[in-house]
């Protein structure tokens, strides 16, 4: 078997490992949401206590992302990726075997640590394996784990809760994870960018607690935890991040190379993706609650009606390369973000028995978000030097994580401030649509000449 695998193209090997790792990481970020009521019943705990399972995972993820770029450059992307992936798979097994809430929370913290390092290094592996001219054709690979997985999470979670057990939400990672680890160990190529790269201790001492406190605050707002504690944690986190910005701009070898934001393509694409994720995760969270709490659906029915979102994402992945060549990045991103805004707002038109309409709106939402995210990931790295890919991937994932948490927190805050009733959910959907409109305005400022210049015409033209 090992001999047969040796003939696999190294670029294909990177794609396989990237999809497996990122899909598992993305899906586990949402799959637990629909399982929380089952955890409450199984462990005989309160709903607020059970939320520690998600909070611990997301805070750990945020804390570990900043160090990933340095680890990959210093010790090699293959070694660090496989180690982090192994930790993630091991933690998945421990989650499924947990006997009480404390064990499950600790296992989720370990899982978040593995995911926090794994995600940026996986993106670094991918973008170092493919030159800028070939990256638009990677849209099918980029979209599957980063956008489809969160949409599939509630579907699988609902199925496991109703037909098996919540533990299968974690056990499902084991066969895929072990196979991908063996595959990667045999076929991935090692790349050590800077073996003597110094560790920015001050940067890590500010970034880790700063990001951790901000994510803790956002999750606290989303789960209805102590308002005072959440706001204090958020304020402390913002102060630390403010000090971090000052430190990183003055350090010769920063942990988070904020100077990369001087690159117009990277800065604008990152900001647009941030607004897209705020809206996408906000509606994913808000619609799931609305469909169950206000429209009377079960967890499994809700999962099924959101499944077309994943279908829309996959359709977009097939068309985005053609649309890139035909319309260019600026128009493609602007139209996709405007379509996303309309689909977010259209969720307010869905009634208790409008199953087909709900499915169509979810399909449209997935399609437009998929087209935007696939194109944005390509545009962001168009003019990033290969030696800076690790640092850029770290920054990109920091924004992705904070944007996702902020989307859920904003939706939860709108629901809490508006009081009970369908109207509060409608306001939350419109708020998410507003963020997508901001993305449209930012997209109109994208400069596309370099992106189009680097994308060759298809063979035969």
For each residue, the residues with C-beta under 8 A, 3 or more apart:
1: 4 5
2: 5 6 186
3: 6
4: 1 7
5: 1 2 8 183 186 187
6: 2 3 186 187
7: 4
8: 5 12 13 187
9: 12 13
10: 13 14 129 187 188 189
11: 14 15 129 130
12: 8 9 15 16
13: 8 9 10 16 17 183 184 187 188
14: 10 11 17 18 125 126 129 188
15: 11 12 18 19 126 138 141
16: 12 13 19 20 180 183 184
17: 13 14 20 21 81 85 122 125 180 183 184 188
18: 14 15 21 22 122 123 125 126 141 145
19: 15 16 22 23 141 144 145
20: 16 17 23 24 176 177 179 180
21: 17 18 24 25 81 85 88 118 119 122 145 180
22: 18 19 25 26 119 122 145 146 149
23: 19 20 26 27 144 145 148 149
24: 20 21 27 28 88 92 149 173 176 177
25: 21 22 28 29 88 115 118 119 145 149
26: 22 23 29 30 145 146 147 148 149 150 153
27: 23 24 30 31 149 150 152 153 156
28: 24 25 31 32 57 92 111 115 153 169 170 173
29: 25 26 57 58 149 150 153 404
30: 26 27 33 149 150 151 153 154 157 284
31: 27 28 34 35 153 154 156 157 160 169
32: 28 35 36 53 54 57 157 169
33: 30 36 54 153 154 157 285 288
34: 31 37 153 154 157 158 161 288 299 302 303
35: 31 32 38 39 157 160 161 166 169
36: 32 33 39 40 47 50 51 53 54
37: 34 40 41 47 161 299
38: 35 41 42 161 165 166
39: 35 36 42 43 45 50 53 101 104 166
40: 36 37 43 44 45 46 47 50
41: 37 38 44
42: 38 39 166
43: 39 40 50 100 101 104
44: 40 41
45: 39 40 49 50 101
46: 40 49 50
47: 36 37 40 50 51
48: 51 223 224 225
49: 45 46 52 101
50: 36 39 40 43 45 46 47 53 101
51: 36 47 48 54 55 219 223 225
52: 49 55 56 101 105
53: 32 36 39 50 56 57 101 104 105 108
54: 32 33 36 51 57 58 108 219 223
55: 51 52 58 59 216 219 220 223
56: 52 53 59 60 105 106 108 109 112
57: 28 29 32 53 54 60 61 108 109 111 112 115
58: 29 54 55 61 62 112 215 219 401 405
59: 55 56 62 63 109 112 212 215 216 219
60: 56 57 63 64 108 109 110 111 112 113 116 212
61: 57 58 64 65 112 113 115 116 215 401
62: 58 59 65 116 211 212 214 215 398 401 402 405
63: 59 60 66 113 116 208 209 211 212
64: 60 61 67 68 112 113 115 116 117 208
65: 61 62 68 116 117 119 120 211 394 397 398 401
66: 63 69 203 204 207 208 211 255 256 394 398
67: 64 70 71 117 204 208 255
68: 64 65 71 72 80 84 116 117 118 119 120 121 393 394 397
69: 66 72 73 120 124 255 256 257 390 391 393 394
70: 67 73 74 197 199 200 255
71: 67 68 74 75 80 117 121
72: 68 69 75 76 77 80 81 120 121 124 193 390
73: 69 70 192 193 194 197 390
74: 70 71 192 194 195 197 199
75: 71 72 79 80 192
76: 72 79 80 190 191 192
77: 72 80 81 121 124 125 128 190 191 193 390
78: 81 82 125 184 188 189 190 191
79: 75 76 82 83 190
80: 68 71 72 75 76 77 83 84 117 121
81: 17 21 72 77 78 84 85 118 121 122 125 184 188
82: 78 79 85 86 181 184 185 188
83: 79 80 86 87 117
84: 68 80 81 87 88 114 115 116 117 118 121
85: 17 21 81 82 88 89 114 118 177 180 181 184
86: 82 83 89 90 114 181
87: 83 84 90 91 110 111 113 114 117
88: 21 24 25 84 85 91 92 111 114 115 118 173 177
89: 85 86 92 93 114 173 174 177 178 181
90: 86 87 93 94 110 114
91: 87 88 94 95 107 108 110 111 113 114
92: 24 28 88 89 95 96 111 170 171 173 174 177
93: 89 90 96 97 170 171 174
94: 90 91 97 98 103 107 110
95: 91 92 98 104 107 108 111 167 170
96: 92 93 167 168 169 170 171
97: 93 94 167
98: 94 95 101 103 104 107
99: 103
100: 43 103 104
101: 39 43 45 49 50 52 53 98 104 105
102: 105 106
103: 94 98 99 100 106 107
104: 39 43 53 95 98 100 101 107 108
105: 52 53 56 101 102 108 109
106: 56 102 103 109 110
107: 91 94 95 98 103 104 110 111
108: 53 54 56 57 60 91 95 104 105 111 112
109: 56 57 59 60 105 106 112 113
110: 60 87 90 91 94 106 107 113 114
111: 28 57 60 87 88 91 92 95 107 108 114 115
112: 56 57 58 59 60 61 64 108 109 115 116
113: 60 61 63 64 87 91 109 110 116 117
114: 84 85 86 87 88 89 90 91 110 111 117 118
115: 25 28 57 61 64 84 88 111 112 118 119
116: 60 61 62 63 64 65 68 84 112 113 119
117: 64 65 67 68 71 80 83 84 87 113 114 120 121
118: 21 25 68 81 84 85 88 114 115 121 122
119: 21 22 25 65 68 115 116 122 123 397
120: 65 68 69 72 117 123 124 390 393 394 396 397
121: 68 71 72 77 80 81 84 117 118 124 125 390 393
122: 17 18 21 22 81 118 119 125 126
123: 18 119 120 126 127 393 396 397
124: 69 72 77 120 121 127 128 389 390 393
125: 14 17 18 77 78 81 121 122 128 129 188
126: 14 15 18 122 123 129 130 138 141 142
127: 123 124 130 135 381 384 389 393
128: 77 124 125 191 386 389
129: 10 11 14 125 126
130: 11 126 127 134 135 138
131: 134 135
132: 135 378 381 382 383 454
133: 454 455 456
134: 130 131 137 138
135: 127 130 131 132 138 377 378 381 382
136: 139 320 321 324 375 378 455
137: 134 140 321
138: 15 126 130 134 135 141 142 378
139: 136 142 143 317 320 321 374 375 378
140: 137 143 144 317 318
141: 15 18 19 126 138 144
142: 126 138 139 145 146 317 373 374 377 378
143: 139 140 146 147 148 313 314 316 317 320 370 373 374
144: 19 23 140 141 147 148 149 314 317
145: 18 19 21 22 23 25 26 142 148 149
146: 22 26 142 143 149 373 377 400
147: 26 143 144 150 151 280 313 366 369 370 373 374
148: 23 26 143 144 145 151 152 310 313 314 370
149: 22 23 24 25 26 27 29 30 144 145 146 152 153
150: 26 27 29 30 147 153 281 284
151: 30 147 148 154 155 284 306 307 309 310 313 366
152: 27 148 149 155 156 307 310
153: 26 27 28 29 30 31 33 34 149 150 156 157
154: 30 31 33 34 151 157 158 284 288 299 302 303 306
155: 151 152 158 159 303 304 306 307 310
156: 27 31 152 153 159 160 169 172 303
157: 30 31 32 33 34 35 153 154 160 161 166 169 299 303
158: 34 154 155 161 162 298 299 300 301 302 303 304
159: 155 156 162 163 164 300 303
160: 31 35 156 157 163 164 165 166 167 168 169 172
161: 34 35 37 38 157 158 164 165 166 299 300
162: 158 159 298 299 300
163: 159 160 300
164: 159 160 161 167 168
165: 38 160 161 168
166: 35 38 39 42 157 160 161 169
167: 95 96 97 160 164 170 171
168: 96 160 164 165 171 172
169: 28 31 32 35 96 156 157 160 166 172
170: 28 92 93 95 96 167 173
171: 92 93 96 167 168 174
172: 156 160 168 169 175 176
173: 24 28 88 89 92 170 176 177
174: 89 92 93 171 177 178
175: 172 178 179
176: 20 24 172 173 179 180
177: 20 24 85 88 89 92 173 174 180 181
178: 89 174 175 181 182
179: 20 175 176 182 183
180: 16 17 20 21 85 176 177 183 184
181: 82 85 86 89 177 178 184 185
182: 178 179 185 186
183: 5 13 16 17 179 180 186 187
184: 13 16 17 78 81 82 85 180 181 187 188
185: 82 181 182 188
186: 2 5 6 182 183
187: 5 6 8 10 13 183 184
188: 10 13 14 17 78 81 82 125 184 185
189: 10 78
190: 76 77 78 79
191: 76 77 78 128
192: 73 74 75 76 195
193: 72 73 77 197 387 390
194: 73 74 197
195: 74 192
196:
197: 70 73 74 193 194 253
198: 253
199: 70 74 204 255
200: 70 203 204 248 251 253 254 255
201: 204 205
202: 205 206 247 251
203: 66 200 206 207 244 247 248 251 254 255 256
204: 66 67 199 200 201 207 208 255
205: 201 202 208 209
206: 202 203 209 210 240 241 243 244 247
207: 66 203 204 210 211 240 241 244 255 256
208: 63 64 66 67 204 205 211 212
209: 63 205 206 212 213 237 240
210: 206 207 213 214 237 238 239 240 241 243 244
211: 62 63 65 66 207 208 214 215 237 241 398 401 402
212: 59 60 62 63 208 209 215 216 237
213: 209 210 216 217 233 234 236 237 240
214: 62 210 211 217 218 233 234 237 238 241 402 405
215: 58 59 61 62 211 212 218 219 237 401 402 405
216: 55 59 212 213 219 220 230 233 237
217: 213 214 220 221 230 231 233 234 237 409
218: 214 215 221 222 234 402 405 406 408 409
219: 51 54 55 58 59 215 216 222 223 225 405 408 409
220: 55 216 217 223 225 226 229 230 233
221: 217 218 224 225 227 230 409 412 413 416
222: 218 219 285 405 408 409 411 412 413
223: 48 51 54 55 219 220 412
224: 48 221 412 416
225: 48 51 219 220 221 229 230
226: 220 229 230
227: 221 230 231
228: 231 232
229: 220 225 226 232 233
230: 216 217 220 221 225 226 227 233 234
231: 217 227 228 234 235
232: 228 229 235 236
233: 213 214 216 217 220 229 230 236 237
234: 213 214 217 218 230 231 237 238
235: 231 232 238 239
236: 213 232 233 239 240
237: 209 210 211 212 213 214 215 216 217 233 234 240 241
238: 210 214 234 235 241 242
239: 210 235 236 242 243
240: 206 207 209 210 213 236 237 243 244
241: 206 207 210 211 214 237 238 244 245
242: 238 239 245 246
243: 206 210 239 240 246 247
244: 203 206 207 210 240 241 247 248 256
245: 241 242 248 249 258
246: 242 243 249 250
247: 202 203 206 243 244 250 251 254
248: 200 203 244 245 251 254 255 256 257 258
249: 245 246 254 258 259
250: 246 247
251: 200 202 203 247 248 254
252:
253: 197 198 200
254: 200 203 247 248 249 251 257 258 259
255: 66 67 69 70 199 200 203 204 207 248
256: 66 69 203 207 244 248 391 394 395 398
257: 69 248 254 260 388 391 392 395
258: 245 248 249 254 261 395
259: 249 254 262
260: 257 263 266 384 388 391 392 395
261: 258 266 267 270 395
262: 259 267
263: 260 266 267 383 384
264: 267 268 383 447
265: 268 269 379 380 381 382 383 384 446 447 450 451
266: 260 261 263 269 270 380 381 383 384 392
267: 261 262 263 264 270 271
268: 264 265 271 272 379 442 445 446
269: 265 266 272 273 376 377 379 380 446
270: 261 266 267 273 274 380 395 396 399
271: 267 268 274 275 442
272: 268 269 275 276 333 337 372 376 439 442 443 446
273: 269 270 276 277 372 373 376 377 380 396 399 400 403
274: 270 271 277 278 399 400 402 403
275: 271 272 278 279 337 403 435 436 438 439 442
276: 272 273 279 280 337 340 369 372 373 376 403 435 436 439
277: 273 274 280 281 400 403 404 407
278: 274 275 281 282 403 404 406 407 410 432 435
279: 275 276 282 283 340 341 344 407 432 433 434 435 436 439
280: 147 276 277 283 284 340 365 369 407 432
281: 150 277 278 284 285 403 404 405 407 408
282: 278 279 285 286 407 408 410 411 428 431 432 435
283: 279 280 286 287 344 347 365 411 429 432
284: 30 150 151 154 280 281 287 288 306 309
285: 33 222 281 282 288 289 407 408 411 412
286: 282 283 289 290 411 415 425 428 429 432
287: 283 284 290 291 306 347 362 425 429
288: 33 34 154 284 285 291 292 302 306
289: 285 286 292 293 415 425
290: 286 287 293 294 295 347 422 425
291: 287 288 294 295 297 301 302 305 350 358
292: 288 289 295 296 297 298 299 302
293: 289 290
294: 290 291 421 422 425
295: 290 291 292 350 351 352
296: 292 352
297: 291 292 301 302 305
298: 158 162 292 301 302
299: 34 37 154 157 158 161 162 292 302 303
300: 158 159 161 162 163 303 304
301: 158 291 297 298 304 305
302: 34 154 158 288 291 292 297 298 299 305 306
303: 34 154 155 156 157 158 159 299 300 306 307
304: 155 158 300 301 307
305: 291 297 301 302 308 355 358 359 362
306: 151 154 155 284 287 288 302 303 309 310 362
307: 151 152 155 303 304 310 311 359 362
308: 305 311 312 359 360 362 363 366
309: 151 284 306 312 313 362 363 365 366
310: 148 151 152 155 306 307 313 314 366
311: 307 308 314 315 363 366
312: 308 309 315 316 362 363 364 365 366 367 368 369 370
313: 143 147 148 151 309 310 316 317 366 367 369 370
314: 143 144 148 310 311 317 318 370
315: 311 312 318 319 366 367 370
316: 143 312 313 319 320 366 367 368 369 370 371 374
317: 139 140 142 143 144 313 314 320 370 374
318: 140 314 315
319: 315 316 322 323 371
320: 136 139 143 316 317 323 324 332 370 371 374 375
321: 136 137 139 324 325
322: 319 325 326
323: 319 320 326 327 332 371 375
324: 136 320 321 327 328 329 332 375 378 455
325: 321 322 455 457 458
326: 322 323
327: 323 324 331 332 335
328: 324 331 332 448 451 452
329: 324 332 333 375 378 379 446 448 451 452
330: 333 334 443 444 446 447 448
331: 327 328 334 335
332: 320 323 324 327 328 329 335 336 371 375
333: 272 329 330 336 337 372 375 376 379 439 443 446
334: 330 331 337 338 440 443 444
335: 327 331 332 338 339
336: 332 333 339 340 368 369 371 372 375
337: 272 275 276 333 334 340 341 368 372 436 437 439 440 443
338: 334 335 341 342 368 436 437 440
339: 335 336 342 343 364 367 368 371
340: 276 279 280 336 337 343 344 365 368 369 372 436 439
341: 279 337 338 344 345 433 434 436 437 439 440
342: 338 339 345 346 364 433
343: 339 340 346 347 361 364 365 368
344: 279 283 340 341 347 365 429 430 432 433 436
345: 341 342 348 429 430 433
346: 342 343 349 350 361 364
347: 283 287 290 343 344 350 358 361 365 429
348: 345 425 426 429 430
349: 346 354 357 361
350: 291 295 346 347 354 357 358 361
351: 295 354 357
352: 295 296
353:
354: 349 350 351 357 358
355: 305 358 359
356: 359 360
357: 349 350 351 354 360 361
358: 291 305 347 350 354 355 361 362
359: 305 307 308 355 356 362 363
360: 308 356 357 363 364
361: 343 346 347 349 350 357 358 364 365
362: 287 305 306 307 308 309 312 358 359 365 366
363: 308 309 311 312 359 360 366 367
364: 312 339 342 343 346 360 361 367 368
365: 280 283 309 312 340 343 344 347 361 362 368 369
366: 147 151 308 309 310 311 312 313 315 316 362 363 369 370
367: 312 313 315 316 339 363 364 370 371
368: 312 316 336 337 338 339 340 343 364 365 371 372
369: 147 276 280 312 313 316 336 340 365 366 372 373
370: 143 147 148 312 313 314 315 316 317 320 366 367 373 374
371: 316 319 320 323 332 336 339 367 368 374 375
372: 272 273 276 333 336 337 340 368 369 375 376 439
373: 142 143 146 147 273 276 369 370 376 377
374: 139 142 143 147 316 317 320 370 371 377 378
375: 136 139 320 323 324 329 332 333 336 371 372 378 379
376: 269 272 273 276 333 372 373 379 380
377: 135 142 146 269 273 373 374 380 381 396
378: 132 135 136 138 139 142 324 329 374 375 381 382 451
379: 265 268 269 329 333 375 376 382 446 451
380: 265 266 269 270 273 376 377 384 392 396
381: 127 132 135 265 266 377 378 384 389 392
382: 132 135 265 378 379 450 451 454
383: 132 263 264 265 266 450
384: 127 260 263 265 266 380 381 388 389 392
385: 388 389
386: 128 389
387: 193
388: 257 260 384 385 391 392
389: 124 127 128 381 384 385 386 392 393
390: 69 72 73 77 120 121 124 193 393 394
391: 69 256 257 260 388 394 395
392: 257 260 266 380 381 384 388 389 395 396
393: 68 69 120 121 123 124 127 389 390 396 397
394: 65 66 68 69 120 256 390 391 397 398
395: 256 257 258 260 261 270 391 392 398 399
396: 120 123 270 273 377 380 392 393 399 400
397: 65 68 119 120 123 393 394 400 401
398: 62 65 66 211 256 394 395 401 402
399: 270 273 274 395 396 402 403
400: 146 273 274 277 396 397 403 404
401: 58 61 62 65 211 215 397 398 404 405
402: 62 211 214 215 218 274 398 399 405 406
403: 273 274 275 276 277 278 281 399 400 406 407
404: 29 277 278 281 400 401 407 408
405: 58 62 214 215 218 219 222 281 401 402 408 409
406: 218 278 402 403 409 410
407: 277 278 279 280 281 282 285 403 404 410 411 432 435
408: 218 219 222 281 282 285 404 405 411 412
409: 217 218 219 221 222 405 406 412 413
410: 278 282 406 407 413 414 428 431 432
411: 222 282 283 285 286 407 408 414 415 428 431 432
412: 221 222 223 224 285 408 409 415 416
413: 221 222 409 410 416 417
414: 410 411 417 418 424 427 428 431
415: 286 289 411 412 418 424 425 428
416: 221 224 412 413
417: 413 414 424
418: 414 415 421 423 424 427 428
419: 424
420: 424
421: 294 418 424
422: 290 294 425 426
423: 418 426 427
424: 414 415 417 418 419 420 421 427 428
425: 286 287 289 290 294 348 415 422 428 429
426: 348 422 423 429 430
427: 414 418 423 424 430 431
428: 282 286 410 411 414 415 418 424 425 431 432
429: 283 286 287 344 345 347 348 425 426 432 433
430: 344 345 348 426 427 433 434
431: 282 410 411 414 427 428 434 435
432: 278 279 280 282 283 286 344 407 410 411 428 429 435 436
433: 279 341 342 344 345 429 430 436 437
434: 279 341 430 431 437 438
435: 275 276 278 279 282 407 431 432 438 439
436: 275 276 279 337 338 340 341 344 432 433 439 440
437: 337 338 341 433 434 440 441
438: 275 434 435 441 442
439: 272 275 276 279 333 337 340 341 372 435 436 442 443
440: 334 337 338 341 436 437 443 444
441: 437 438 444 445
442: 268 271 272 275 438 439 445 446
443: 272 330 333 334 337 439 440 446
444: 330 334 440 441
445: 268 441 442
446: 265 268 269 272 329 330 333 379 442 443
447: 264 265 330 450
448: 328 329 330 451 452
449: 452 453
450: 265 382 383 447 453 454
451: 265 328 329 378 379 382 448 454 455
452: 328 329 448 449 455
453: 449 450
454: 132 133 382 450 451
455: 133 136 324 325 451 452
456: 133
457: 325 461
458: 325 461
459:
460:
461: 457 458
